[in-house]
Each structure stands twice: as C-alpha cells, then as structure tokens.
Amino acid sequence: MIRCRARLVSSRHATRKHSKPIILKREKILIRPYRIGLFYNAIPFQYWKDEVEQWAKEKYPEQWAQLEKLERTEYEEGPKFEGISNEFLV
C-alpha cells in the first residue's frame, strides 16, 4: 500500500489551473501481523475467515507466516488467534 500526502495550493492560486492537490511525499504503510490477526479474529464465520486467510497469504505473506506460528483456539464463530485482542480491562 502507498499513502500519499497532499496539500492544496494557497487560496490566492485557487483560481488557477494548479488548484489540484499536489503530492508531496509517498510512503509505504507498514501492515503488522497484529492488525491482520485482529481482523481475522473479528470475522464471524469460517467461510469469511478462510477468505481473509487467503487474502493475507497472497497480499502479506511475511506477516501471515508470523501469524501462523501462533496458536489458534476454536470458538463458536470459528478459530481465533490467541493473544490478539482489542479488549481492555478498566
């Protein structure tokens, strides 16, 4: 993935043809295994989990390989990676 930062040309130039956003810098977005695992755990049905797994293996093979090392526990809505959660204790 590539994210682009853009800015608008100042208002005094807004009437000119250069009023479109200008790309200042391109940077790669780092996808961490935790985010893919969190997404996988949030998906409710086994069919969809299989689709997420296939997508992750194709798009982010290194991150998925790290996730495969984690233990998965079977729940009613399908397997979930252990140790990946978005819950906070207050």
VEXBA-589903 format. One record per atom (N, C-alpha, C, O): residue number from 1; z, x, y; atom name. Coordinates in nm, 4 decimals. Each point is the difference from the previous one (the first is absolute). Example, Ala and Ser with C-alpha at 12.3 -4.5 7.8 and 13.67 -1.06 7.14 Angstrom:
! VEXBA-589903
(rec 1, (0.7800, 1.3190, -0.5690), N)
(rec 1, (0.0000, -0.0890, 0.1190), CA)
(rec 1, (0.0000, 0.0900, 0.1200), C)
(rec 1, (0.0665, 0.1036, -0.0019), O)
(rec 2, (-0.1385, -0.1386, 0.1069), N)
(rec 2, (0.0060, 0.0820, 0.1190), CA)
(rec 2, (0.0730, -0.0770, 0.1090), C)
(rec 2, (0.0169, 0.0509, 0.1108), O)
! end
This chain:
! VEXBA-589903
(rec 1, (0.0000, 0.0839, -0.1185), N)
(rec 1, (0.0000, -0.0839, 0.1185), CA)
(rec 1, (0.0000, 0.0878, 0.1239), C)
(rec 1, (0.0611, 0.1068, 0.0020), O)
(rec 2, (-0.1284, -0.1518, 0.0985), N)
(rec 2, (0.0012, 0.0717, 0.1261), CA)
(rec 2, (0.0405, -0.0973, 0.1087), C)
(rec 2, (-0.0547, -0.1098, 0.0111), O)
(rec 3, (0.1495, 0.1510, 0.0675), N)
(rec 3, (0.0459, -0.0811, 0.1126), CA)
(rec 3, (-0.0538, 0.0651, 0.1269), C)
(rec 3, (0.0012, 0.1224, 0.0128), O)
(rec 4, (-0.0470, -0.2024, 0.0784), N)
(rec 4, (-0.0523, 0.0518, 0.1263), CA)
(rec 4, (0.0875, -0.0469, 0.1145), C)
(rec 4, (0.0392, -0.1165, 0.0071), O)
(rec 5, (-0.0099, 0.2078, 0.0807), N)
(rec 5, (0.0697, -0.0371, 0.1234), CA)
(rec 5, (-0.1055, -0.0217, 0.1071), C)
(rec 5, (-0.0970, 0.0753, 0.0093), O)
(rec 6, (0.1163, -0.1777, 0.0706), N)
(rec 6, (-0.0986, -0.0296, 0.1035), CA)
(rec 6, (0.0707, -0.0336, 0.1300), C)
(rec 6, (0.1162, -0.0407, 0.0005), O)
(rec 7, (-0.1865, 0.0579, 0.1074), N)
(rec 7, (0.0527, -0.0402, 0.1307), CA)
(rec 7, (-0.1145, -0.0592, 0.0800), C)
(rec 7, (-0.1165, 0.0329, -0.0224), O)
(rec 8, (0.1503, -0.1197, 0.1151), N)
(rec 8, (-0.1018, -0.0579, 0.0866), CA)
(rec 8, (-0.0165, 0.0872, 0.1224), C)
(rec 8, (0.0958, 0.0601, 0.0487), O)
(rec 9, (-0.2166, -0.0538, -0.0001), N)
(rec 9, (-0.0267, 0.0730, 0.1228), CA)
(rec 9, (0.0706, -0.0728, 0.1133), C)
(rec 9, (0.0114, -0.1225, -0.0034), O)
(rec 10, (0.0359, 0.1950, 0.1029), N)
(rec 10, (0.0780, -0.0596, 0.1083), CA)
(rec 10, (-0.0724, -0.1177, 0.0642), C)
(rec 10, (-0.1220, -0.0119, -0.0119), O)
(rec 11, (0.1962, -0.0749, 0.0796), N)
(rec 11, (-0.0534, -0.1251, 0.0539), CA)
(rec 11, (-0.1106, 0.0223, 0.1027), C)
(rec 11, (-0.0888, -0.0842, 0.0131), O)
(rec 12, (0.0922, 0.1943, 0.0590), N)
(rec 12, (-0.1048, 0.0219, 0.1003), CA)
(rec 12, (-0.1362, 0.0242, -0.0645), C)
(rec 12, (-0.1041, -0.0154, 0.0640), O)
(rec 13, (0.1066, 0.0542, -0.1934), N)
(rec 13, (-0.1245, 0.0211, -0.0725), CA)
(rec 13, (-0.0322, -0.1167, -0.0929), C)
(rec 13, (-0.0973, 0.0062, -0.0752), O)
(rec 14, (0.1773, -0.1118, 0.0794), N)
(rec 14, (-0.0149, -0.1114, -0.0942), CA)
(rec 14, (-0.1336, -0.0721, 0.0145), C)
(rec 14, (-0.0486, -0.0589, -0.0966), O)
(rec 15, (-0.0103, 0.0623, 0.2129), N)
(rec 15, (-0.1268, -0.0692, 0.0191), CA)
(rec 15, (-0.1181, 0.0836, -0.0479), C)
(rec 15, (-0.1106, -0.0520, -0.0149), O)
(rec 16, (0.1324, 0.1785, -0.0090), N)
(rec 16, (-0.1076, 0.0867, -0.0481), CA)
(rec 16, (-0.0208, -0.0185, -0.1490), C)
(rec 16, (0.0818, -0.0619, -0.0682), O)
(rec 17, (-0.1902, 0.1153, 0.0191), N)
(rec 17, (-0.0316, -0.0144, -0.1411), CA)
(rec 17, (0.0952, 0.0785, -0.0905), C)
(rec 17, (-0.0044, -0.0177, -0.1218), O)
(rec 18, (0.0892, 0.1024, 0.1764), N)
(rec 18, (0.0925, 0.0817, -0.0793), CA)
(rec 18, (0.1367, -0.0653, -0.0147), C)
(rec 18, (0.0992, 0.0702, -0.0199), O)
(rec 19, (-0.0914, -0.2024, 0.0291), N)
(rec 19, (0.1284, -0.0677, -0.0079), CA)
(rec 19, (0.0445, -0.0265, -0.1437), C)
(rec 19, (0.1031, -0.0638, -0.0215), O)
(rec 20, (-0.1786, 0.1115, -0.0764), N)
(rec 20, (0.0378, -0.0159, -0.1394), CA)
(rec 20, (0.1108, 0.1003, -0.0338), C)
(rec 20, (0.0143, 0.1022, 0.0672), O)
(rec 21, (0.0645, -0.1320, -0.1722), N)
(rec 21, (0.1018, 0.0963, -0.0416), CA)
(rec 21, (-0.0632, 0.1337, -0.0377), C)
(rec 21, (-0.1085, 0.0044, -0.0580), O)
(rec 22, (0.1765, 0.1026, 0.0910), N)
(rec 22, (-0.0456, 0.1349, -0.0329), CA)
(rec 22, (0.0897, 0.0534, -0.1105), C)
(rec 22, (0.1225, -0.0059, 0.0105), O)
(rec 23, (-0.1829, 0.0575, -0.1155), N)
(rec 23, (0.0782, 0.0567, -0.1092), CA)
(rec 23, (0.0501, 0.1371, 0.0436), C)
(rec 23, (-0.0792, 0.0891, 0.0308), O)
(rec 24, (0.2108, -0.0730, -0.0284), N)
(rec 24, (0.0586, 0.1261, 0.0417), CA)
(rec 24, (0.0223, 0.0951, -0.1174), C)
(rec 24, (-0.0258, 0.1199, 0.0105), O)
(rec 25, (0.0737, -0.1739, -0.1214), N)
(rec 25, (0.0374, 0.0870, -0.1105), CA)
(rec 25, (-0.0030, -0.0796, -0.1295), C)
(rec 25, (0.0404, -0.1162, -0.0028), O)
(rec 26, (-0.0877, 0.1778, -0.1035), N)
(rec 26, (0.0055, -0.0618, -0.1318), CA)
(rec 26, (0.1067, 0.0709, -0.0812), C)
(rec 26, (0.0122, 0.1225, 0.0033), O)
(rec 27, (0.0630, -0.2004, -0.0748), N)
(rec 27, (0.1028, 0.0595, -0.0845), CA)
(rec 27, (0.0056, -0.0749, -0.1320), C)
(rec 27, (-0.0218, -0.1210, -0.0053), O)
(rec 28, (0.0511, 0.1941, -0.1006), N)
(rec 28, (0.0118, -0.0620, -0.1319), CA)
(rec 28, (0.1364, -0.0649, -0.0126), C)
(rec 28, (0.1005, 0.0551, 0.0449), O)
(rec 29, (-0.0974, -0.1733, -0.1067), N)
(rec 29, (0.1252, -0.0686, -0.0253), CA)
(rec 29, (0.0491, 0.0431, -0.1372), C)
(rec 29, (-0.0738, -0.0069, -0.0983), O)
(rec 30, (0.1970, 0.0507, 0.0924), N)
(rec 30, (0.0588, 0.0440, -0.1257), CA)
(rec 30, (0.0586, -0.1205, -0.0730), C)
(rec 30, (0.0893, -0.0672, 0.0515), O)
(rec 31, (-0.1393, 0.0407, -0.1701), N)
(rec 31, (0.0518, -0.1083, -0.0828), CA)
(rec 31, (0.0949, 0.0625, -0.1014), C)
(rec 31, (-0.0408, 0.0843, -0.0798), O)
(rec 32, (0.1634, -0.1244, 0.0827), N)
(rec 32, (0.0995, 0.0551, -0.0919), CA)
(rec 32, (0.0120, -0.0870, -0.1240), C)
(rec 32, (-0.0223, -0.1209, 0.0062), O)
(rec 33, (0.0573, 0.1819, -0.1185), N)
(rec 33, (0.0168, -0.0771, -0.1233), CA)
(rec 33, (0.0999, -0.1144, 0.0156), C)
(rec 33, (-0.0159, -0.1055, -0.0614), O)
(rec 34, (0.1190, 0.1264, 0.1440), N)
(rec 34, (0.1013, -0.1029, 0.0215), CA)
(rec 34, (-0.0637, -0.1297, 0.0502), C)
(rec 34, (0.0348, -0.1086, -0.0461), O)
(rec 35, (-0.1277, 0.1204, 0.1403), N)
(rec 35, (-0.0637, -0.1204, 0.0573), CA)
(rec 35, (-0.0846, -0.0736, -0.1042), C)
(rec 35, (0.0009, -0.1230, -0.0051), O)
(rec 36, (-0.0728, 0.1971, -0.0768), N)
(rec 36, (-0.0799, -0.0634, -0.1049), CA)
(rec 36, (0.0928, -0.0662, -0.1016), C)
(rec 36, (-0.0266, -0.1115, -0.0450), O)
(rec 37, (0.1352, 0.1797, 0.0089), N)
(rec 37, (0.0968, -0.0565, -0.0942), CA)
(rec 37, (0.0668, -0.1245, 0.0547), C)
(rec 37, (0.0233, -0.0957, -0.0739), O)
(rec 38, (0.0076, 0.0958, 0.2013), N)
(rec 38, (0.0607, -0.1165, 0.0646), CA)
(rec 38, (-0.0962, -0.1182, -0.0042), C)
(rec 38, (0.0399, -0.1129, -0.0287), O)
(rec 39, (-0.1653, 0.1397, 0.0571), N)
(rec 39, (-0.1040, -0.1034, -0.0064), CA)
(rec 39, (-0.0130, -0.0527, -0.1430), C)
(rec 39, (-0.0060, -0.1211, -0.0212), O)
(rec 40, (0.0017, 0.2107, -0.0756), N)
(rec 40, (-0.0110, -0.0380, -0.1415), CA)
(rec 40, (0.1179, -0.0883, -0.0402), C)
(rec 40, (-0.0188, -0.1028, -0.0650), O)
(rec 41, (0.1390, 0.1422, 0.1032), N)
(rec 41, (0.1192, -0.0775, -0.0356), CA)
(rec 41, (0.0006, -0.1383, 0.0646), C)
(rec 41, (0.0563, -0.0939, -0.0561), O)
(rec 42, (-0.1176, 0.0806, 0.1720), N)
(rec 42, (0.0012, -0.1272, 0.0722), CA)
(rec 42, (-0.1003, -0.1012, -0.0567), C)
(rec 42, (0.0137, -0.1201, 0.0234), O)
(rec 43, (-0.1136, 0.1673, -0.0972), N)
(rec 43, (-0.1019, -0.0881, -0.0557), CA)
(rec 43, (0.0615, -0.0816, -0.1137), C)
(rec 43, (0.0641, 0.0576, -0.0878), O)
(rec 44, (-0.0820, -0.1920, 0.0867), N)
(rec 44, (0.0729, -0.0840, -0.0944), CA)
(rec 44, (-0.0544, -0.0108, -0.1419), C)
(rec 44, (0.0804, -0.0190, -0.0913), O)
(rec 45, (-0.2080, 0.0294, 0.0661), N)
(rec 45, (-0.0534, -0.0272, -0.1335), CA)
(rec 45, (-0.0613, 0.1246, -0.0626), C)
(rec 45, (-0.0513, 0.0874, 0.0698), O)
(rec 46, (0.0575, -0.0808, -0.2019), N)
(rec 46, (-0.0505, 0.1164, -0.0723), CA)
(rec 46, (-0.1468, 0.0266, 0.0301), C)
(rec 46, (-0.0395, 0.1157, 0.0142), O)
(rec 47, (-0.0420, -0.2197, -0.0041), N)
(rec 47, (-0.1421, 0.0190, 0.0311), CA)
(rec 47, (-0.0170, 0.0731, 0.1323), C)
(rec 47, (-0.0792, 0.0938, 0.0098), O)
(rec 48, (0.1528, -0.1361, 0.0914), N)
(rec 48, (-0.0108, 0.0635, 0.1320), CA)
(rec 48, (0.0547, 0.1412, -0.0028), C)
(rec 48, (-0.0540, 0.0888, 0.0660), O)
(rec 49, (0.1605, -0.0670, -0.1416), N)
(rec 49, (0.0555, 0.1353, -0.0131), CA)
(rec 49, (-0.1036, 0.0928, -0.0634), C)
(rec 49, (-0.0132, 0.1157, 0.0399), O)
(rec 50, (-0.0603, -0.1672, -0.1390), N)
(rec 50, (-0.1068, 0.0787, -0.0626), CA)
(rec 50, (-0.1091, 0.0348, 0.1017), C)
(rec 50, (-0.0538, 0.1108, -0.0008), O)
(rec 51, (0.0220, -0.2060, 0.0876), N)
(rec 51, (-0.1000, 0.0245, 0.1040), CA)
(rec 51, (0.0473, 0.1069, 0.0989), C)
(rec 51, (-0.0782, 0.0863, 0.0399), O)
(rec 52, (0.2056, -0.0918, -0.0003), N)
(rec 52, (0.0564, 0.0996, 0.0907), CA)
(rec 52, (-0.0018, 0.1370, -0.0671), C)
(rec 52, (-0.0331, 0.1004, 0.0632), O)
(rec 53, (0.0686, -0.0969, -0.1905), N)
(rec 53, (0.0004, 0.1270, -0.0741), CA)
(rec 53, (-0.1404, 0.0598, -0.0062), C)
(rec 53, (-0.0171, 0.1199, 0.0219), O)
(rec 54, (-0.0820, -0.2014, -0.0511), N)
(rec 54, (-0.1380, 0.0480, -0.0057), CA)
(rec 54, (-0.0453, 0.0514, 0.1369), C)
(rec 54, (-0.0616, 0.1061, 0.0097), O)
(rec 55, (0.0924, -0.1814, 0.0951), N)
(rec 55, (-0.0354, 0.0403, 0.1366), CA)
(rec 55, (0.0650, 0.1326, 0.0362), C)
(rec 55, (-0.0659, 0.0888, 0.0542), O)
(rec 56, (0.1954, -0.0747, -0.0840), N)
(rec 56, (0.0729, 0.1218, 0.0352), CA)
(rec 56, (-0.0519, 0.1203, -0.0780), C)
(rec 56, (-0.0089, 0.1099, 0.0547), O)
(rec 57, (-0.0253, -0.1295, -0.1815), N)
(rec 57, (-0.0536, 0.1103, -0.0803), CA)
(rec 57, (-0.1332, 0.0499, 0.0553), C)
(rec 57, (-0.0284, 0.1197, -0.0044), O)
(rec 58, (-0.0528, -0.2110, 0.0562), N)
(rec 58, (-0.1295, 0.0381, 0.0563), CA)
(rec 58, (0.0122, 0.0584, 0.1398), C)
(rec 58, (-0.0619, 0.1017, 0.0312), O)
(rec 59, (0.1413, -0.1658, 0.0520), N)
(rec 59, (0.0077, 0.0376, 0.1418), CA)
(rec 59, (0.0994, 0.1140, 0.0267), C)
(rec 59, (-0.0261, 0.0864, 0.0837), O)
(rec 60, (0.1388, -0.0861, -0.1537), N)
(rec 60, (0.1064, 0.0988, 0.0223), CA)
(rec 60, (0.0496, 0.0565, -0.1339), C)
(rec 60, (0.1148, -0.0237, -0.0377), O)
(rec 61, (-0.1998, 0.0980, -0.0344), N)
(rec 61, (0.0377, 0.0461, -0.1341), CA)
(rec 61, (0.1220, 0.0924, -0.0030), C)
(rec 61, (0.0801, -0.0075, -0.0931), O)
(rec 62, (-0.0649, 0.0931, 0.1919), N)
(rec 62, (0.1150, 0.0917, 0.0028), CA)
(rec 62, (0.1306, -0.0762, 0.0174), C)
(rec 62, (0.0984, 0.0286, -0.0684), O)
(rec 63, (-0.0969, -0.1251, 0.1591), N)
(rec 63, (0.1207, -0.0780, 0.0242), CA)
(rec 63, (0.0340, -0.0858, -0.1221), C)
(rec 63, (0.1171, -0.0139, -0.0354), O)
(rec 64, (-0.2187, -0.0433, -0.0288), N)
(rec 64, (0.0262, -0.0831, -0.1170), CA)
(rec 64, (0.0531, 0.0854, -0.1144), C)
(rec 64, (0.0872, -0.0439, -0.0749), O)
(rec 65, (-0.1387, 0.1646, 0.0608), N)
(rec 65, (0.0480, 0.0899, -0.1048), CA)
(rec 65, (0.1493, 0.0275, 0.0167), C)
(rec 65, (0.0728, 0.0101, -0.0988), O)
(rec 66, (-0.0276, 0.0020, 0.2220), N)
(rec 66, (0.1433, 0.0201, 0.0257), CA)
(rec 66, (0.0790, -0.1248, -0.0370), C)
(rec 66, (0.1105, 0.0102, -0.0534), O)
(rec 67, (-0.1659, -0.1278, 0.0814), N)
(rec 67, (0.0685, -0.1249, -0.0341), CA)
(rec 67, (0.0094, -0.0199, -0.1509), C)
(rec 67, (0.0993, -0.0531, -0.0497), O)
(rec 68, (-0.2018, 0.0954, -0.0229), N)
(rec 68, (0.0012, -0.0178, -0.1450), CA)
(rec 68, (0.1137, 0.0759, -0.0681), C)
(rec 68, (0.0374, -0.0318, -0.1129), O)
(rec 69, (0.0162, 0.1299, 0.1800), N)
(rec 69, (0.1123, 0.0764, -0.0551), CA)
(rec 69, (0.1299, -0.0801, 0.0045), C)
(rec 69, (0.0949, 0.0303, -0.0724), O)
(rec 70, (-0.0911, -0.1337, 0.1585), N)
(rec 70, (0.1202, -0.0818, 0.0135), CA)
(rec 70, (0.0093, -0.1030, -0.1120), C)
(rec 70, (-0.1014, -0.0453, -0.0532), O)
(rec 71, (0.2228, 0.0097, 0.0190), N)
(rec 71, (0.0226, -0.1024, -0.1014), CA)
(rec 71, (-0.0289, -0.1378, 0.0584), C)
(rec 71, (0.0294, -0.0269, 0.1165), O)
(rec 72, (-0.0869, -0.0594, -0.1987), N)
(rec 72, (-0.0242, -0.1387, 0.0411), CA)
(rec 72, (0.0852, -0.0915, -0.0875), C)
(rec 72, (0.0110, 0.0194, -0.1210), O)
(rec 73, (0.0489, -0.1194, 0.1855), N)
(rec 73, (0.0821, -0.0982, -0.0703), CA)
(rec 73, (-0.0720, -0.1336, 0.0034), C)
(rec 73, (-0.0570, -0.0382, 0.1022), O)
(rec 74, (0.0597, -0.0328, -0.2141), N)
(rec 74, (-0.0677, -0.1295, -0.0112), CA)
(rec 74, (0.0872, -0.1109, 0.0594), C)
(rec 74, (0.1175, -0.0133, -0.0340), O)
(rec 75, (-0.1768, -0.0651, 0.1227), N)
(rec 75, (0.0651, -0.1157, 0.0602), CA)
(rec 75, (-0.0855, -0.1226, -0.0284), C)
(rec 75, (-0.1095, 0.0114, -0.0549), O)
(rec 76, (0.1589, -0.1269, 0.0919), N)
(rec 76, (-0.0728, -0.1247, -0.0227), CA)
(rec 76, (-0.1382, 0.0021, 0.0654), C)
(rec 76, (-0.0970, -0.0486, -0.0583), O)
(rec 77, (0.0878, 0.1045, 0.1785), N)
(rec 77, (-0.1279, 0.0046, 0.0721), CA)
(rec 77, (-0.0825, 0.1243, -0.0328), C)
(rec 77, (-0.1019, 0.0249, 0.0645), O)
(rec 78, (0.1440, 0.0527, -0.1632), N)
(rec 78, (-0.0744, 0.1192, -0.0408), CA)
(rec 78, (0.0822, 0.1265, 0.0196), C)
(rec 78, (0.1127, -0.0063, 0.0491), O)
(rec 79, (-0.1681, 0.1210, -0.0871), N)
(rec 79, (0.0741, 0.1256, 0.0120), CA)
(rec 79, (0.0170, 0.0438, 0.1451), C)
(rec 79, (-0.0817, -0.0319, 0.0865), O)
(rec 80, (0.1889, 0.1051, -0.0623), N)
(rec 80, (0.0265, 0.0564, 0.1325), CA)
(rec 80, (0.0442, 0.1443, -0.0167), C)
(rec 80, (0.0663, 0.0351, -0.0976), O)
(rec 81, (-0.1038, 0.0480, 0.1938), N)
(rec 81, (0.0453, 0.1381, 0.0008), CA)
(rec 81, (0.1481, 0.0042, 0.0351), C)
(rec 81, (0.0443, -0.0674, 0.0930), O)
(rec 82, (0.0313, 0.1460, -0.1669), N)
(rec 82, (0.1424, 0.0161, 0.0291), CA)
(rec 82, (0.0180, 0.0930, 0.1201), C)
(rec 82, (-0.0746, 0.0965, 0.0170), O)
(rec 83, (0.1728, -0.1263, 0.0644), N)
(rec 83, (0.0324, 0.0852, 0.1147), CA)
(rec 83, (-0.0838, -0.0253, 0.1233), C)
(rec 83, (0.0179, 0.0679, 0.1012), O)
(rec 84, (-0.1087, -0.1637, -0.1068), N)
(rec 84, (-0.0820, -0.0333, 0.1176), CA)
(rec 84, (0.0364, -0.1430, 0.0387), C)
(rec 84, (-0.0286, -0.0953, -0.0724), O)
(rec 85, (0.0916, 0.0835, 0.1872), N)
(rec 85, (0.0441, -0.1311, 0.0457), CA)
(rec 85, (0.0015, -0.0025, 0.1512), C)
(rec 85, (0.0122, 0.1035, 0.0655), O)
(rec 86, (-0.0247, -0.2216, -0.0118), N)
(rec 86, (0.0031, -0.0189, 0.1452), CA)
(rec 86, (0.1281, -0.0745, 0.0406), C)
(rec 86, (0.0095, -0.0542, 0.1101), O)
(rec 87, (0.0868, 0.0526, -0.1997), N)
(rec 87, (0.1243, -0.0717, 0.0269), CA)
(rec 87, (0.1031, 0.0940, 0.0619), C)
(rec 87, (0.0073, 0.1183, -0.0334), O)
(rec 88, (0.0709, -0.1737, 0.1234), N)
(rec 88, (0.1066, 0.0754, 0.0660), CA)
(rec 88, (0.1321, -0.0722, -0.0202), C)
(rec 88, (0.0068, -0.1225, 0.0101), O)
(rec 89, (0.0955, 0.1966, -0.0378), N)
(rec 89, (0.1341, -0.0567, -0.0101), CA)
(rec 89, (0.0664, 0.0076, 0.1353), C)
(rec 89, (0.0002, 0.1052, 0.0640), O)
(rec 90, (0.0561, -0.2158, -0.0201), N)
(rec 90, (0.0635, -0.0043, 0.1317), CA)
(rec 90, (0.1488, -0.0172, -0.0179), C)
(rec 90, (0.0737, -0.0062, 0.0984), O)
! end
